[in-house]
């Protein structure tokens, strides 16, 4: 499935408990997320929350937004066993 958000193409690399809903993501994803390599979405109280993450090799990455810390983020800051997903931005050719 081709996922286009704000003129960027993404690949769905994780869809835990069928958490991905394209229409909801498009309605919340602003230009703010264009800079990030990944978009992580989770549901809290039936509301979708989005957070941007960088690839570990990205110079903009720091301890709180490296993709290698995404599991820690989900365990600490998301509802227990919540539906969530991870989108990875595809590189422009």
N, CA, C and O atoms as a CHARMM CRD file, in Angstrom:
* protein
*
  372
    1    1 UNK  N      0.83900  -1.17200   0.00000 PROA 1      0.00000
    2    1 UNK  CA     0.00000   0.00000   0.00000 PROA 1      0.00000
    3    1 UNK  C      0.89000   1.24300   0.00000 PROA 1      0.00000
    4    1 UNK  O      1.81100   1.35700   0.80800 PROA 1      0.00000
    5    2 UNK  N      0.61200   2.15000  -0.89300 PROA 2      0.00000
    6    2 UNK  CA     1.35500   3.40000  -0.98900 PROA 2      0.00000
    7    2 UNK  C      0.70300   4.40900  -0.04200 PROA 2      0.00000
    8    2 UNK  O     -0.48900   4.69800  -0.15100 PROA 2      0.00000
    9    3 UNK  N      1.49500   4.93600   0.88200 PROA 3      0.00000
   10    3 UNK  CA     0.97700   5.88100   1.87300 PROA 3      0.00000
   11    3 UNK  C      1.62100   7.23700   1.61000 PROA 3      0.00000
   12    3 UNK  O      2.83600   7.38700   1.73800 PROA 3      0.00000
   13    4 UNK  N      0.81300   8.21600   1.24400 PROA 4      0.00000
   14    4 UNK  CA     1.30100   9.55600   0.97700 PROA 4      0.00000
   15    4 UNK  C      0.71100  10.50400   2.02400 PROA 4      0.00000
   16    4 UNK  O     -0.50600  10.60500   2.18300 PROA 4      0.00000
   17    5 UNK  N      1.60700  11.19300   2.73100 PROA 5      0.00000
   18    5 UNK  CA     1.19900  12.17000   3.74400 PROA 5      0.00000
   19    5 UNK  C      2.02700  13.42600   3.51700 PROA 5      0.00000
   20    5 UNK  O      3.25600  13.37300   3.54800 PROA 5      0.00000
   21    6 UNK  N      1.37200  14.54300   3.29100 PROA 6      0.00000
   22    6 UNK  CA     2.06200  15.81600   3.03800 PROA 6      0.00000
   23    6 UNK  C      3.12300  15.69000   1.94900 PROA 6      0.00000
   24    6 UNK  O      4.23800  16.18800   2.10200 PROA 6      0.00000
   25    7 UNK  N      2.77600  15.03200   0.86300 PROA 7      0.00000
   26    7 UNK  CA     3.66700  14.84500  -0.29100 PROA 7      0.00000
   27    7 UNK  C      4.90100  14.00000   0.00300 PROA 7      0.00000
   28    7 UNK  O      5.86000  14.02900  -0.76800 PROA 7      0.00000
   29    8 UNK  N      4.89800  13.25500   1.09200 PROA 8      0.00000
   30    8 UNK  CA     5.97200  12.31400   1.42000 PROA 8      0.00000
   31    8 UNK  C      5.40000  10.90000   1.37500 PROA 8      0.00000
   32    8 UNK  O      4.26300  10.66100   1.78000 PROA 8      0.00000
   33    9 UNK  N      6.21000   9.96900   0.87500 PROA 9      0.00000
   34    9 UNK  CA     5.77000   8.57700   0.82700 PROA 9      0.00000
   35    9 UNK  C      6.30900   7.83200   2.03800 PROA 9      0.00000
   36    9 UNK  O      7.47000   8.00000   2.41300 PROA 9      0.00000
   37   10 UNK  N      5.46400   7.01100   2.64600 PROA 10     0.00000
   38   10 UNK  CA     5.81000   6.25500   3.84300 PROA 10     0.00000
   39   10 UNK  C      5.52700   4.77400   3.64500 PROA 10     0.00000
   40   10 UNK  O      4.71700   4.37100   2.80900 PROA 10     0.00000
   41   11 UNK  N      6.22600   3.98400   4.44500 PROA 11     0.00000
   42   11 UNK  CA     6.01100   2.54200   4.50300 PROA 11     0.00000
   43   11 UNK  C      5.54500   2.20800   5.91600 PROA 11     0.00000
   44   11 UNK  O      6.14800   2.65000   6.89400 PROA 11     0.00000
   45   12 UNK  N      4.48200   1.43600   6.02000 PROA 12     0.00000
   46   12 UNK  CA     3.98500   0.99400   7.31900 PROA 12     0.00000
   47   12 UNK  C      4.84600  -0.17400   7.77200 PROA 12     0.00000
   48   12 UNK  O      4.77500  -1.25800   7.19200 PROA 12     0.00000
   49   13 UNK  N      5.67200   0.04000   8.81900 PROA 13     0.00000
   50   13 UNK  CA     6.58000  -1.03300   9.25200 PROA 13     0.00000
   51   13 UNK  C      6.09800  -1.73800  10.51600 PROA 13     0.00000
   52   13 UNK  O      6.60300  -2.80700  10.85800 PROA 13     0.00000
   53   14 UNK  N      5.12800  -1.15200  11.20900 PROA 14     0.00000
   54   14 UNK  CA     4.52400  -1.82200  12.36400 PROA 14     0.00000
   55   14 UNK  C      3.08300  -1.36700  12.46800 PROA 14     0.00000
   56   14 UNK  O      2.78700  -0.18000  12.33200 PROA 14     0.00000
   57   15 UNK  N      2.18800  -2.30800  12.70900 PROA 15     0.00000
   58   15 UNK  CA     0.76000  -2.00100  12.83300 PROA 15     0.00000
   59   15 UNK  C      0.18400  -2.84500  13.96200 PROA 15     0.00000
   60   15 UNK  O     -0.54500  -3.80700  13.72000 PROA 15     0.00000
   61   16 UNK  N      0.51200  -2.48200  15.18600 PROA 16     0.00000
   62   16 UNK  CA     0.13500  -3.27000  16.36100 PROA 16     0.00000
   63   16 UNK  C     -1.35300  -3.09400  16.65600 PROA 16     0.00000
   64   16 UNK  O     -1.84500  -1.97500  16.79900 PROA 16     0.00000
   65   17 UNK  N     -2.04600  -4.20100  16.74300 PROA 17     0.00000
   66   17 UNK  CA    -3.48700  -4.23800  17.00500 PROA 17     0.00000
   67   17 UNK  C     -4.27600  -3.43000  15.97700 PROA 17     0.00000
   68   17 UNK  O     -5.28900  -2.81200  16.30100 PROA 17     0.00000
   69   18 UNK  N     -3.80000  -3.44500  14.74700 PROA 18     0.00000
   70   18 UNK  CA    -4.47600  -2.76500  13.64200 PROA 18     0.00000
   71   18 UNK  C     -4.70600  -1.27900  13.95000 PROA 18     0.00000
   72   18 UNK  O     -5.79300  -0.74200  13.74000 PROA 18     0.00000
   73   19 UNK  N     -3.64500  -0.63700  14.45300 PROA 19     0.00000
   74   19 UNK  CA    -3.75100   0.75000  14.88600 PROA 19     0.00000
   75   19 UNK  C     -3.69000   1.79000  13.79400 PROA 19     0.00000
   76   19 UNK  O     -4.00700   2.95300  14.04500 PROA 19     0.00000
   77   20 UNK  N     -3.29500   1.41600  12.59500 PROA 20     0.00000
   78   20 UNK  CA    -3.12000   2.40100  11.52900 PROA 20     0.00000
   79   20 UNK  C     -4.43300   2.72200  10.83700 PROA 20     0.00000
   80   20 UNK  O     -5.14500   1.82500  10.38500 PROA 20     0.00000
   81   21 UNK  N     -4.74900   4.01600  10.75800 PROA 21     0.00000
   82   21 UNK  CA    -5.92300   4.50100  10.03900 PROA 21     0.00000
   83   21 UNK  C     -5.46700   5.71100   9.22900 PROA 21     0.00000
   84   21 UNK  O     -5.21600   6.77700   9.79000 PROA 21     0.00000
   85   22 UNK  N     -5.36000   5.55000   7.92900 PROA 22     0.00000
   86   22 UNK  CA    -4.80900   6.58600   7.06400 PROA 22     0.00000
   87   22 UNK  C     -5.56700   7.90500   7.17400 PROA 22     0.00000
   88   22 UNK  O     -4.94500   8.96500   7.24400 PROA 22     0.00000
   89   23 UNK  N     -6.87900   7.85800   7.19000 PROA 23     0.00000
   90   23 UNK  CA    -7.66000   9.09400   7.26200 PROA 23     0.00000
   91   23 UNK  C     -7.36500   9.88100   8.53600 PROA 23     0.00000
   92   23 UNK  O     -7.24100  11.10500   8.49300 PROA 23     0.00000
   93   24 UNK  N     -7.25200   9.19500   9.65800 PROA 24     0.00000
   94   24 UNK  CA    -6.93600   9.87900  10.91800 PROA 24     0.00000
   95   24 UNK  C     -5.53700  10.47200  10.89500 PROA 24     0.00000
   96   24 UNK  O     -5.32100  11.58600  11.37200 PROA 24     0.00000
   97   25 UNK  N     -4.58600   9.72900  10.34000 PROA 25     0.00000
   98   25 UNK  CA    -3.20500  10.21800  10.27400 PROA 25     0.00000
   99   25 UNK  C     -3.13800  11.46700   9.40000 PROA 25     0.00000
  100   25 UNK  O     -2.52100  12.46100   9.78300 PROA 25     0.00000
  101   26 UNK  N     -3.76100  11.41900   8.24600 PROA 26     0.00000
  102   26 UNK  CA    -3.75500  12.57200   7.34500 PROA 26     0.00000
  103   26 UNK  C     -4.38200  13.79200   8.01800 PROA 26     0.00000
  104   26 UNK  O     -3.91900  14.91600   7.82300 PROA 26     0.00000
  105   27 UNK  N     -5.42400  13.57500   8.80300 PROA 27     0.00000
  106   27 UNK  CA    -6.08300  14.71200   9.45100 PROA 27     0.00000
  107   27 UNK  C     -5.21800  15.35600  10.53700 PROA 27     0.00000
  108   27 UNK  O     -5.41200  16.52800  10.86000 PROA 27     0.00000
  109   28 UNK  N     -4.27200  14.61100  11.10400 PROA 28     0.00000
  110   28 UNK  CA    -3.43300  15.13900  12.19000 PROA 28     0.00000
  111   28 UNK  C     -2.01200  15.50200  11.76600 PROA 28     0.00000
  112   28 UNK  O     -1.37600  16.34200  12.40200 PROA 28     0.00000
  113   29 UNK  N     -1.51600  14.89200  10.71700 PROA 29     0.00000
  114   29 UNK  CA    -0.12000  15.08000  10.32200 PROA 29     0.00000
  115   29 UNK  C      0.05100  16.42400   9.60800 PROA 29     0.00000
  116   29 UNK  O     -0.38700  16.59700   8.47100 PROA 29     0.00000
  117   30 UNK  N      0.68300  17.35000  10.28100 PROA 30     0.00000
  118   30 UNK  CA     0.95000  18.66500   9.71300 PROA 30     0.00000
  119   30 UNK  C      2.33700  18.67100   9.07200 PROA 30     0.00000
  120   30 UNK  O      3.04100  17.66100   9.08800 PROA 30     0.00000
  121   31 UNK  N      2.71400  19.79400   8.52000 PROA 31     0.00000
  122   31 UNK  CA     4.04800  19.94500   7.93000 PROA 31     0.00000
  123   31 UNK  C      5.15200  19.71800   8.95600 PROA 31     0.00000
  124   31 UNK  O      6.28400  19.40600   8.58600 PROA 31     0.00000
  125   32 UNK  N      4.84300  19.86600  10.21700 PROA 32     0.00000
  126   32 UNK  CA     5.80600  19.63900  11.30300 PROA 32     0.00000
  127   32 UNK  C      6.49100  18.28000  11.15900 PROA 32     0.00000
  128   32 UNK  O      7.67800  18.15700  11.46200 PROA 32     0.00000
  129   33 UNK  N      5.77100  17.27000  10.70800 PROA 33     0.00000
  130   33 UNK  CA     6.30400  15.90600  10.62400 PROA 33     0.00000
  131   33 UNK  C      7.15500  15.66800   9.37700 PROA 33     0.00000
  132   33 UNK  O      7.78900  14.61900   9.26800 PROA 33     0.00000
  133   34 UNK  N      7.18500  16.59700   8.45000 PROA 34     0.00000
  134   34 UNK  CA     7.94600  16.41200   7.20900 PROA 34     0.00000
  135   34 UNK  C      9.42600  16.17200   7.45900 PROA 34     0.00000
  136   34 UNK  O     10.07500  15.46600   6.68700 PROA 34     0.00000
  137   35 UNK  N      9.96000  16.73600   8.50700 PROA 35     0.00000
  138   35 UNK  CA    11.38600  16.64800   8.80300 PROA 35     0.00000
  139   35 UNK  C     11.80200  15.28700   9.37100 PROA 35     0.00000
  140   35 UNK  O     12.96500  14.89800   9.26000 PROA 35     0.00000
  141   36 UNK  N     10.87100  14.57500   9.96800 PROA 36     0.00000
  142   36 UNK  CA    11.18400  13.32200  10.65900 PROA 36     0.00000
  143   36 UNK  C     11.27800  12.13700   9.70400 PROA 36     0.00000
  144   36 UNK  O     10.62900  12.11100   8.65800 PROA 36     0.00000
  145   37 UNK  N     12.09500  11.16000  10.08000 PROA 37     0.00000
  146   37 UNK  CA    12.26000   9.93200   9.30100 PROA 37     0.00000
  147   37 UNK  C     11.14900   8.92300   9.59000 PROA 37     0.00000
  148   37 UNK  O     10.86400   8.05400   8.76600 PROA 37     0.00000
  149   38 UNK  N     10.52700   9.04000  10.75700 PROA 38     0.00000
  150   38 UNK  CA     9.46900   8.11600  11.18700 PROA 38     0.00000
  151   38 UNK  C      8.34300   8.90700  11.84700 PROA 38     0.00000
  152   38 UNK  O      8.57000   9.94500  12.46800 PROA 38     0.00000
  153   39 UNK  N      7.13500   8.39300  11.69700 PROA 39     0.00000
  154   39 UNK  CA     5.98800   8.90400  12.45300 PROA 39     0.00000
  155   39 UNK  C      5.43800   7.72800  13.24600 PROA 39     0.00000
  156   39 UNK  O      5.14600   6.66800  12.69200 PROA 39     0.00000
  157   40 UNK  N      5.30300   7.93200  14.54600 PROA 40     0.00000
  158   40 UNK  CA     4.74400   6.90800  15.42900 PROA 40     0.00000
  159   40 UNK  C      3.39800   7.41400  15.90700 PROA 40     0.00000
  160   40 UNK  O      3.27500   8.55300  16.35800 PROA 40     0.00000
  161   41 UNK  N      2.39400   6.56600  15.80500 PROA 41     0.00000
  162   41 UNK  CA     1.05800   6.92300  16.26400 PROA 41     0.00000
  163   41 UNK  C      0.58500   5.94200  17.31000 PROA 41     0.00000
  164   41 UNK  O      0.80200   4.73500  17.19400 PROA 41     0.00000
  165   42 UNK  N     -0.07000   6.47400  18.34600 PROA 42     0.00000
  166   42 UNK  CA    -0.65800   5.60400  19.37100 PROA 42     0.00000
  167   42 UNK  C     -2.00200   6.17200  19.78200 PROA 42     0.00000
  168   42 UNK  O     -2.28400   7.35300  19.57900 PROA 42     0.00000
  169   43 UNK  N     -2.82200   5.32000  20.35900 PROA 43     0.00000
  170   43 UNK  CA    -4.15500   5.72800  20.78200 PROA 43     0.00000
  171   43 UNK  C     -4.24200   5.75800  22.29700 PROA 43     0.00000
  172   43 UNK  O     -3.91000   4.78600  22.97600 PROA 43     0.00000
  173   44 UNK  N     -4.69500   6.89400  22.81300 PROA 44     0.00000
  174   44 UNK  CA    -4.95200   7.06000  24.24200 PROA 44     0.00000
  175   44 UNK  C     -6.37300   7.60400  24.36700 PROA 44     0.00000
  176   44 UNK  O     -6.69400   8.64600  23.79700 PROA 44     0.00000
  177   45 UNK  N     -7.20400   6.91100  25.09800 PROA 45     0.00000
  178   45 UNK  CA    -8.60000   7.32100  25.27100 PROA 45     0.00000
  179   45 UNK  C     -9.27000   7.54700  23.92200 PROA 45     0.00000
  180   45 UNK  O     -9.98500   8.53000  23.72500 PROA 45     0.00000
  181   46 UNK  N     -9.03000   6.62600  23.00100 PROA 46     0.00000
  182   46 UNK  CA    -9.60300   6.63200  21.65800 PROA 46     0.00000
  183   46 UNK  C     -9.18000   7.82400  20.80100 PROA 46     0.00000
  184   46 UNK  O     -9.81600   8.11000  19.78600 PROA 46     0.00000
  185   47 UNK  N     -8.13700   8.50700  21.19000 PROA 47     0.00000
  186   47 UNK  CA    -7.60400   9.63700  20.41500 PROA 47     0.00000
  187   47 UNK  C     -6.22400   9.27400  19.88700 PROA 47     0.00000
  188   47 UNK  O     -5.38900   8.74500  20.62000 PROA 47     0.00000
  189   48 UNK  N     -5.99200   9.56000  18.61900 PROA 48     0.00000
  190   48 UNK  CA    -4.69500   9.29800  18.00100 PROA 48     0.00000
  191   48 UNK  C     -3.71500  10.40300  18.37500 PROA 48     0.00000
  192   48 UNK  O     -4.02500  11.59100  18.28100 PROA 48     0.00000
  193   49 UNK  N     -2.51200   9.98100  18.80600 PROA 49     0.00000
  194   49 UNK  CA    -1.40800  10.91300  19.07000 PROA 49     0.00000
  195   49 UNK  C     -0.27700  10.54800  18.12500 PROA 49     0.00000
  196   49 UNK  O     -0.02100   9.36900  17.88000 PROA 49     0.00000
  197   50 UNK  N      0.39800  11.55800  17.59500 PROA 50     0.00000
  198   50 UNK  CA     1.52200  11.33100  16.69200 PROA 50     0.00000
  199   50 UNK  C      2.79900  11.89800  17.29300 PROA 50     0.00000
  200   50 UNK  O      2.77000  12.91900  17.98100 PROA 50     0.00000
  201   51 UNK  N      3.91500  11.23300  17.03200 PROA 51     0.00000
  202   51 UNK  CA     5.22400  11.71300  17.46800 PROA 51     0.00000
  203   51 UNK  C      6.23500  11.39600  16.36500 PROA 51     0.00000
  204   51 UNK  O      6.19000  10.32800  15.75500 PROA 51     0.00000
  205   52 UNK  N      7.13500  12.32800  16.12200 PROA 52     0.00000
  206   52 UNK  CA     8.16300  12.13700  15.11600 PROA 52     0.00000
  207   52 UNK  C      9.43700  11.57100  15.71700 PROA 52     0.00000
  208   52 UNK  O      9.80800  11.90800  16.84100 PROA 52     0.00000
  209   53 UNK  N     10.10100  10.71300  14.96500 PROA 53     0.00000
  210   53 UNK  CA    11.38900  10.13700  15.35500 PROA 53     0.00000
  211   53 UNK  C     12.34400  10.24900  14.17800 PROA 53     0.00000
  212   53 UNK  O     11.93000  10.27500  13.01900 PROA 53     0.00000
  213   54 UNK  N     13.63400  10.31400  14.50000 PROA 54     0.00000
  214   54 UNK  CA    14.67800  10.33600  13.48900 PROA 54     0.00000
  215   54 UNK  C     15.38800   8.99000  13.44400 PROA 54     0.00000
  216   54 UNK  O     15.41100   8.24900  14.42700 PROA 54     0.00000
  217   55 UNK  N     15.96800   8.68700  12.28200 PROA 55     0.00000
  218   55 UNK  CA    16.86300   7.53700  12.18000 PROA 55     0.00000
  219   55 UNK  C     18.04400   7.80800  13.10800 PROA 55     0.00000
  220   55 UNK  O     18.43500   8.96000  13.29500 PROA 55     0.00000
  221   56 UNK  N     18.60300   6.77000  13.67800 PROA 56     0.00000
  222   56 UNK  CA    19.72500   6.93700  14.61200 PROA 56     0.00000
  223   56 UNK  C     20.90000   7.66200  13.97200 PROA 56     0.00000
  224   56 UNK  O     21.66400   8.33300  14.66600 PROA 56     0.00000
  225   57 UNK  N     21.05000   7.53600  12.67700 PROA 57     0.00000
  226   57 UNK  CA    22.17700   8.15000  11.97300 PROA 57     0.00000
  227   57 UNK  C     21.91700   9.60100  11.56200 PROA 57     0.00000
  228   57 UNK  O     22.82300  10.27700  11.07600 PROA 57     0.00000
  229   58 UNK  N     20.70100  10.07800  11.75200 PROA 58     0.00000
  230   58 UNK  CA    20.35500  11.45000  11.38800 PROA 58     0.00000
  231   58 UNK  C     21.02000  12.41200  12.37100 PROA 58     0.00000
  232   58 UNK  O     20.95500  12.20900  13.58400 PROA 58     0.00000
  233   59 UNK  N     21.65100  13.44500  11.85100 PROA 59     0.00000
  234   59 UNK  CA    22.36000  14.40600  12.70500 PROA 59     0.00000
  235   59 UNK  C     21.42800  15.16100  13.64000 PROA 59     0.00000
  236   59 UNK  O     21.87600  15.70000  14.65200 PROA 59     0.00000
  237   60 UNK  N     20.14800  15.20700  13.32200 PROA 60     0.00000
  238   60 UNK  CA    19.17800  15.90400  14.16800 PROA 60     0.00000
  239   60 UNK  C     18.69700  15.05100  15.34200 PROA 60     0.00000
  240   60 UNK  O     18.04500  15.55700  16.25400 PROA 60     0.00000
  241   61 UNK  N     19.01700  13.77300  15.31700 PROA 61     0.00000
  242   61 UNK  CA    18.54300  12.84400  16.34900 PROA 61     0.00000
  243   61 UNK  C     19.22200  13.11300  17.68600 PROA 61     0.00000
  244   61 UNK  O     20.40900  13.43200  17.75500 PROA 61     0.00000
  245   62 UNK  N     18.42600  12.97200  18.74700 PROA 62     0.00000
  246   62 UNK  CA    18.98300  13.01800  20.09600 PROA 62     0.00000
  247   62 UNK  C     18.36300  11.88100  20.90200 PROA 62     0.00000
  248   62 UNK  O     17.59700  11.08400  20.36100 PROA 62     0.00000
  249   63 UNK  N     18.68200  11.80500  22.16200 PROA 63     0.00000
  250   63 UNK  CA    18.29000  10.65300  22.99100 PROA 63     0.00000
  251   63 UNK  C     16.78000  10.40700  23.02000 PROA 63     0.00000
  252   63 UNK  O     16.35500   9.25600  23.12900 PROA 63     0.00000
  253   64 UNK  N     15.97100  11.44400  22.92800 PROA 64     0.00000
  254   64 UNK  CA    14.52500  11.24300  23.06000 PROA 64     0.00000
  255   64 UNK  C     13.79400  11.02200  21.74400 PROA 64     0.00000
  256   64 UNK  O     12.61500  10.66600  21.75000 PROA 64     0.00000
  257   65 UNK  N     14.47200  11.22600  20.61200 PROA 65     0.00000
  258   65 UNK  CA    13.74700  11.04800  19.35900 PROA 65     0.00000
  259   65 UNK  C     14.46900  10.16500  18.34100 PROA 65     0.00000
  260   65 UNK  O     14.22700  10.27100  17.13900 PROA 65     0.00000
  261   66 UNK  N     15.35200   9.29800  18.82400 PROA 66     0.00000
  262   66 UNK  CA    15.96800   8.29800  17.94700 PROA 66     0.00000
  263   66 UNK  C     15.02000   7.11300  17.82200 PROA 66     0.00000
  264   66 UNK  O     14.39300   6.71300  18.80300 PROA 66     0.00000
  265   67 UNK  N     14.91200   6.55800  16.64000 PROA 67     0.00000
  266   67 UNK  CA    14.00000   5.43700  16.43200 PROA 67     0.00000
  267   67 UNK  C     14.38000   4.23000  17.28500 PROA 67     0.00000
  268   67 UNK  O     13.51800   3.41200  17.60700 PROA 67     0.00000
  269   68 UNK  N     15.63400   4.10800  17.65000 PROA 68     0.00000
  270   68 UNK  CA    16.04300   2.97600  18.49500 PROA 68     0.00000
  271   68 UNK  C     15.43400   3.04900  19.88800 PROA 68     0.00000
  272   68 UNK  O     15.46900   2.06000  20.62100 PROA 68     0.00000
  273   69 UNK  N     14.87700   4.19500  20.27200 PROA 69     0.00000
  274   69 UNK  CA    14.24200   4.34600  21.59200 PROA 69     0.00000
  275   69 UNK  C     12.72100   4.23900  21.51300 PROA 69     0.00000
  276   69 UNK  O     12.04000   4.49500  22.50600 PROA 69     0.00000
  277   70 UNK  N     12.17500   3.86600  20.35800 PROA 70     0.00000
  278   70 UNK  CA    10.72800   3.85700  20.19000 PROA 70     0.00000
  279   70 UNK  C     10.03900   2.87200  21.13400 PROA 70     0.00000
  280   70 UNK  O      8.95500   3.16800  21.63700 PROA 70     0.00000
  281   71 UNK  N     10.64100   1.71500  21.38500 PROA 71     0.00000
  282   71 UNK  CA    10.00900   0.75700  22.30300 PROA 71     0.00000
  283   71 UNK  C      9.93500   1.32800  23.71000 PROA 71     0.00000
  284   71 UNK  O      8.93300   1.14600  24.40200 PROA 71     0.00000
  285   72 UNK  N     10.97600   2.01200  24.13500 PROA 72     0.00000
  286   72 UNK  CA    10.97000   2.65600  25.44800 PROA 72     0.00000
  287   72 UNK  C      9.87200   3.72500  25.50500 PROA 72     0.00000
  288   72 UNK  O      9.15200   3.82900  26.49800 PROA 72     0.00000
  289   73 UNK  N      9.75200   4.51100  24.44400 PROA 73     0.00000
  290   73 UNK  CA     8.70300   5.53400  24.38100 PROA 73     0.00000
  291   73 UNK  C      7.31800   4.89200  24.51300 PROA 73     0.00000
  292   73 UNK  O      6.48500   5.36000  25.28900 PROA 73     0.00000
  293   74 UNK  N      7.08000   3.83000  23.76000 PROA 74     0.00000
  294   74 UNK  CA     5.77600   3.17100  23.79700 PROA 74     0.00000
  295   74 UNK  C      5.50300   2.59700  25.18200 PROA 74     0.00000
  296   74 UNK  O      4.38600   2.71100  25.68500 PROA 74     0.00000
  297   75 UNK  N      6.50000   1.98700  25.80100 PROA 75     0.00000
  298   75 UNK  CA     6.30800   1.39900  27.13200 PROA 75     0.00000
  299   75 UNK  C      6.11700   2.44300  28.22900 PROA 75     0.00000
  300   75 UNK  O      5.34600   2.22200  29.16200 PROA 75     0.00000
  301   76 UNK  N      6.80800   3.57700  28.12700 PROA 76     0.00000
  302   76 UNK  CA     6.74700   4.59900  29.17900 PROA 76     0.00000
  303   76 UNK  C      5.63000   5.61500  29.00900 PROA 76     0.00000
  304   76 UNK  O      5.01100   6.03000  29.98900 PROA 76     0.00000
  305   77 UNK  N      5.37000   6.01600  27.77500 PROA 77     0.00000
  306   77 UNK  CA     4.50700   7.17400  27.54000 PROA 77     0.00000
  307   77 UNK  C      3.18900   6.86300  26.84900 PROA 77     0.00000
  308   77 UNK  O      2.40100   7.77200  26.58900 PROA 77     0.00000
  309   78 UNK  N      2.94100   5.61400  26.55200 PROA 78     0.00000
  310   78 UNK  CA     1.70100   5.21700  25.89600 PROA 78     0.00000
  311   78 UNK  C      0.90600   4.30900  26.82600 PROA 78     0.00000
  312   78 UNK  O      1.46000   3.68800  27.73300 PROA 78     0.00000
  313   79 UNK  N     -0.38700   4.24400  26.58900 PROA 79     0.00000
  314   79 UNK  CA    -1.24100   3.37400  27.38900 PROA 79     0.00000
  315   79 UNK  C     -0.80400   1.92200  27.20100 PROA 79     0.00000
  316   79 UNK  O     -0.37500   1.53100  26.11500 PROA 79     0.00000
  317   80 UNK  N     -0.91300   1.14400  28.24700 PROA 80     0.00000
  318   80 UNK  CA    -0.50500  -0.26400  28.22600 PROA 80     0.00000
  319   80 UNK  C     -1.23000  -1.01300  27.11400 PROA 80     0.00000
  320   80 UNK  O     -2.45600  -0.97100  27.01400 PROA 80     0.00000
  321   81 UNK  N     -0.44900  -1.70200  26.27900 PROA 81     0.00000
  322   81 UNK  CA    -0.97700  -2.53200  25.19000 PROA 81     0.00000
  323   81 UNK  C     -1.85700  -1.74800  24.21100 PROA 81     0.00000
  324   81 UNK  O     -2.76800  -2.31500  23.60700 PROA 81     0.00000
  325   82 UNK  N     -1.59100  -0.46400  24.05400 PROA 82     0.00000
  326   82 UNK  CA    -2.40300   0.35300  23.15500 PROA 82     0.00000
  327   82 UNK  C     -2.13900   0.00500  21.69100 PROA 82     0.00000
  328   82 UNK  O     -1.08800  -0.52600  21.33300 PROA 82     0.00000
  329   83 UNK  N     -3.11500   0.31700  20.87300 PROA 83     0.00000
  330   83 UNK  CA    -2.93400   0.19600  19.43000 PROA 83     0.00000
  331   83 UNK  C     -1.91000   1.24300  19.02100 PROA 83     0.00000
  332   83 UNK  O     -1.96800   2.38500  19.47500 PROA 83     0.00000
  333   84 UNK  N     -0.97600   0.85600  18.16700 PROA 84     0.00000
  334   84 UNK  CA     0.00200   1.82300  17.67500 PROA 84     0.00000
  335   84 UNK  C      0.57700   1.36700  16.34400 PROA 84     0.00000
  336   84 UNK  O      0.38800   0.22700  15.92100 PROA 84     0.00000
  337   85 UNK  N      1.28700   2.29000  15.69400 PROA 85     0.00000
  338   85 UNK  CA     1.88400   1.98900  14.39400 PROA 85     0.00000
  339   85 UNK  C      3.14800   2.80900  14.21700 PROA 85     0.00000
  340   85 UNK  O      3.37100   3.79700  14.91600 PROA 85     0.00000
  341   86 UNK  N      3.97200   2.38100  13.26800 PROA 86     0.00000
  342   86 UNK  CA     5.18500   3.11400  12.90800 PROA 86     0.00000
  343   86 UNK  C      5.22400   3.23400  11.38600 PROA 86     0.00000
  344   86 UNK  O      5.11600   2.24300  10.66400 PROA 86     0.00000
  345   87 UNK  N      5.38000   4.46400  10.92300 PROA 87     0.00000
  346   87 UNK  CA     5.54800   4.74700   9.50300 PROA 87     0.00000
  347   87 UNK  C      6.98200   5.17700   9.26900 PROA 87     0.00000
  348   87 UNK  O      7.51600   5.99200  10.02200 PROA 87     0.00000
  349   88 UNK  N      7.61000   4.64400   8.23800 PROA 88     0.00000
  350   88 UNK  CA     8.97600   5.02500   7.88000 PROA 88     0.00000
  351   88 UNK  C      8.92600   5.77800   6.55300 PROA 88     0.00000
  352   88 UNK  O      8.36100   5.30000   5.57000 PROA 88     0.00000
  353   89 UNK  N      9.52800   6.96000   6.54900 PROA 89     0.00000
  354   89 UNK  CA     9.55300   7.77300   5.33100 PROA 89     0.00000
  355   89 UNK  C     10.48100   7.12100   4.30800 PROA 89     0.00000
  356   89 UNK  O     11.60900   6.73800   4.61600 PROA 89     0.00000
  357   90 UNK  N      9.97700   7.00900   3.10000 PROA 90     0.00000
  358   90 UNK  CA    10.79600   6.48100   2.00500 PROA 90     0.00000
  359   90 UNK  C     11.63000   7.62100   1.45100 PROA 90     0.00000
  360   90 UNK  O     11.18600   8.76800   1.39400 PROA 90     0.00000
  361   91 UNK  N     12.83100   7.29100   1.05100 PROA 91     0.00000
  362   91 UNK  CA    13.71500   8.30800   0.48800 PROA 91     0.00000
  363   91 UNK  C     13.26000   8.67700  -0.90900 PROA 91     0.00000
  364   91 UNK  O     12.83100   7.82500  -1.68700 PROA 91     0.00000
  365   92 UNK  N     13.36100   9.96900  -1.21600 PROA 92     0.00000
  366   92 UNK  CA    13.03000  10.42600  -2.56700 PROA 92     0.00000
  367   92 UNK  C     14.10800   9.96400  -3.52500 PROA 92     0.00000
  368   92 UNK  O     15.29700  10.00700  -3.20900 PROA 92     0.00000
  369   93 UNK  N     13.68800   9.52600  -4.68800 PROA 93     0.00000
  370   93 UNK  CA    14.65600   9.03400  -5.67200 PROA 93     0.00000
  371   93 UNK  C     14.96900  10.10200  -6.68600 PROA 93     0.00000
  372   93 UNK  O     15.76600   9.87400  -7.59600 PROA 93     0.00000
